[in-house]
Amino acid sequence: MDPMETHLLNLTRRQFFGKAAQGMVAGMGVSALASLLADPATASAGGVLRSHHLAPKAKRVIFLHQMGAPSQLDLFDYKPNLHEYRGQDLRAFPEIFQGQRITGMTSGQASLPIAPSIFKFNRYDNNTDEGLYVSELYPHTASCAKELCVIKSVYTEAINHEPGITFFQTGHQQPGRPSMGAWLSYGLGSANDNLPSFVVMISQGSGNMQTLSARMWGSGFLPSEHQGVKLRAGADPVLFLSDPKGVRRDDRRRMLDAVNAINELEHDRVQDPEIMARIAQGEMAYRMQMSVPELTDFSDEDPETLALYGPDVHKPGSYASHCLLARRMAERDVRFIQLYHRGWDAHGNLPREIRAQCAATDQPQAALIKDLRRRGMLDETLVVWGGEFGRGVYSQGALSADNYGRDHHPKCFTMWMAGGGVKPGISYGETDDFGYNIIDKESNGVHVHDLHATMLHLLGIDHERLTYRFQGRRYRLTDIAGLVKQELIA
């Protein structure tokens, strides 16, 4: 919608609110107005794009962010020959180490002892001759091998958690940019009138926790109605959503209409777009008072489904309950569903910590894939799994027979996707015998910007054309980079 159309629409809204303030259309509400005044070209979605740039393969995204960075060498990147180098200093292999940057946590170590994984790997049928090797820690996830598009050649620019997570969520290491969910909400809008287009859930793992701030799902310089809504565990899933005692729903409706009328007058005076965003947020909160309790009530789920997600599904705030909630949101056409599972930062006792993390995540994420598939929703839902970077082949601290730690490693790590138009049952990209560098990085490497560009492509968006003008220049999620990886697309 161009600025003149927006101005005329707002004028019509102001006329409506002026009448509402005089009591002429009491009780009608802004939600009813929206269906009457919406631009037909954007009425179904409400996004800035009048139509998709490309034929979309996916309608929505479920991003399972494993916060703290899982060890790809202990889960997916099988290196059976690494045991012959066990305990040797990685610096003794300059063609591998290449003098690369490492963190201050290990740069002072006298040696960087090579630490092969102590876990067994099994090969699973994924419709290829090679099969897919997956650690014994992830048997449920491995049972979905035919659905997985495993990418072993992802790389990033960040070496520490805060900039790494920020980069993955916003396409930039420094704070202030819109998150991917916000970009998607801005571009395509909401496909559901009663829930936000972008929802965030956080589960607590059992390892070292990293700080997670609300700006990770913020809207940056985009209008604030596109920021993610955090769904909490417990009786009050969204803060400040419930009415105070003594306030009835029709009281809330009249109050909201009155406040909206005042806000419209203020918008007419100062032309601040955030005022319109505030109106939209208030209306969404009103509708969520009815939709959120229904969303979070699992009483309509059959016992077979609950068992599929595992025993933790009954624990509010668990990864299992959030995976089931993600499926329920997908059914209700939430556009971007972001899960953060904390605790993967295994610098010390990695074997103990990763066992606990995998026990919490393995069955639920496999159940999510299987549940989406059996309901006919996986093909239109893009599921993405991975951390902000990977973990190195050498041990942080002493290496023993059954214990080692792993430091941060941005040069190469593993992620997987499923559904949503990606090629199922493939493994893309390879790392060297030490799992330290990408083989043929120029051709097979998948940078964070490339991943974002490919995800947007699957959603029917040309990443170079979804932009927002701010402070004199046009910004986009992929900044000035990003290549769509056609090899990953079915």
Secondary structure, DSSP 4 states (H G I P E B T S, - for coil): --HHHHHHHHHHHHHHHHHHHTTTTTT--HHHHHHHHS-TTTTTTBSS-SS-SS--S-SEEEEEEETT---GGGTT---GGGGGGTT-BGGG-HHHHTT----TTTTT-S--BB----S-EEEE--SSSS-EEEETT-HHHHTTTTTEEEEEEEE-S--SHHHHHHHHHHSSSSTTSPPHHHHHHHHHB-S-SSS-SEEEEEE--SSPPPP--GGGG--TTS-GGGSPEEPPSSS-SSTT-SPPTT--HHHHHHHHHHHHHHHHHHHHHH--HHHHHHHHHHHHHHHHHHHHHHHT-GGGS-HHHHHHH-GGGGSTTSHHHHHHHHHHHHHTT-SEEEEEE-----SS-HHHHHHHHHHHHHHHHHHHHHHHHHTT-GGGEEEEEE-SSEEEEEESS---SS---EEEE-S-EEEEEESTTBPTTEEE--B-TTS-SBTTHHHH-EEHHHHHHHHHHHTT--TTT--EEETTEEE-TTTT-----GGGB-
